[in-house]
C-alpha cells in the first residue's frame, strides 16, 4: 500500500538549517524524518509539542507596544536634575 506524500517547502535561515542538519546527522536522522516526527507529535498533542510562551520581558514589551498604539507618546518628561551639594 502506497501512502500519498505531500511536498512542503519552507524558507529558513541558512545557518539555522545547517546547524540543525548537523545535529540531526549526529542523531542518525534526516530532515524528512525529523519533520515527520514533529508533525506526528503536533497531531498527537493537538498543538505545539513544546512551549511557545512569551517570557515576562517579552510580555512587557508587547504590552508596552499595544498601549503605545492606543495612546502614542507625544511629550516625554525628563527627570529633574538634582543638585549634589
C-alpha positions in Angstrom: 0.0 0.0 0.0 1.5 3.3 -1.1 0.8 6.3 1.1 0.2 9.7 -0.5 3.0 12.2 0.0 2.9 16.0 0.0 5.9 18.2 -0.7 6.2 21.1 1.7 8.7 24.0 1.3 9.8 26.4 4.0 12.2 29.3 4.0 14.5 29.2 7.0 17.7 30.9 7.9 20.6 29.1 6.2 22.8 29.0 9.3 19.9 27.5 11.4 19.3 24.8 8.8 23.0 23.9 8.6 23.2 23.7 12.4 20.0 21.6 12.6 21.2 19.2 9.9 24.5 18.7 11.8 22.6 17.8 14.9 20.2 15.5 13.1 23.1 13.8 11.4 24.7 13.1 14.8 21.3 11.5 15.8 21.2 9.5 12.6 18.1 11.3 11.4 17.2 13.0 8.1 15.3 16.3 7.7 12.3 14.4 6.4 12.3 12.0 9.4 12.6 15.0 11.9 9.8 16.9 10.2 7.6 13.8 10.1 8.2 13.2 13.8 7.4 16.8 14.6 4.1 16.7 12.6 3.1 13.4 14.2 3.7 15.0 17.7 1.6 18.1 16.7 -1.3 15.8 15.7 -1.0 13.6 18.8 -0.9 16.6 21.2 -3.3 18.8 19.2 -0.8 21.6 19.2 2.8 22.5 19.5 4.8 19.8 21.3 6.8 22.4 23.2 6.0 25.6 25.0 5.6 28.7 22.9 5.1 31.2 25.7 6.5 34.7 25.9 9.0 35.4 28.6 7.9 38.1 31.2 10.2 40.6 29.4 8.6 39.8 26.0 5.1 40.1 27.5 6.0 43.5 29.0 7.3 44.7 25.6 4.2 43.5 23.8 2.0 45.3 26.4 4.0 48.5 26.0 3.7 48.4 22.2 -0.1 47.8 22.4 -0.5 50.7 24.8 1.6 52.9 22.7 -0.6 52.2 19.6 -3.7 53.2 21.6 -2.2 56.4 23.1 1.0 57.5 21.3 3.6 59.3 23.4 3.7 63.0 22.5 5.6 64.5 25.4 8.1 62.7 27.5 9.2 64.4 30.6 12.8 64.2 31.6 13.6 63.7 35.4 14.8 66.8 37.2 18.4 67.2 37.8 19.3 67.0 41.5 22.0 69.1 43.0 24.7 67.1 44.5 25.8 69.7 47.0 
